[in-house]
């Protein structure tokens, strides 16, 4: 389970929630325009965090820092993407959520991606610094924690 932020390229005259919720063809090969846009995002993200590693595939890219302990993954496709983080940060939630906000600012500035939080059904705006709610993340952390505990009747 993870906290997911949807990325999308805004469409003039279209409600951002509609654009963010569109079904996208994740199996389509990257267009040249998307490849160039994603490269801009990669360069900017790596300038911010040199530990990031890039895994390119036919339909997109995945960007992650496998050794930083956050579990944050950024995926970019043709006109959409996602930033995900597992629900395992209880004591470092604010730091990790802050890092995600920084990543969102970078992909917006470098490549034009906007962001939508489907957990809170909120469009995240650059003017507000793509600020995320640590409370929404902690709800997921608590939910996962309680779902993985042993039931009271199992003593061993």
ZIPE-V854334 format. One record per backbone hydrogen bond with DSSP energy under -1.0 kcal/mol. CO is the residue of the C=O (numbers start at 1). NH is the residue of the N-H. Records with the same first field share a line. If there is no record, write none. Layout:
# ZIPE-V854334
CO: NH, NH
This chain:
# ZIPE-V854334
1: 87
3: 85
5: 83
6: 116
7: 81
8: 114
11: 14
15: 19
16: 20
17: 21
24: 26
25: 28
31: 35
32: 36
33: 37
34: 38
35: 39
36: 40
37: 41
38: 42
39: 43
40: 44
41: 45
42: 46
43: 47
44: 48
45: 49
49: 52
53: 64
55: 62
57: 60
58: 30
60: 57
61: 76
62: 55
63: 74
64: 53
65: 68
73: 84
74: 63
75: 82
76: 61
79: 9
80: 77
81: 7
82: 75
83: 5
84: 73
85: 3
86: 88
92: 96
93: 97
94: 98
95: 99
96: 100
97: 101
98: 102
99: 103
100: 104
101: 105
102: 106
103: 107
104: 108
105: 109
106: 110
107: 111, 113
108: 112
114: 8
115: 124
116: 6
117: 121, 122
122: 117
125: 130
126: 129
133: 137
134: 138
135: 139
136: 140
137: 141
138: 142
139: 143
140: 144
141: 145
142: 146
143: 147
144: 148
151: 154
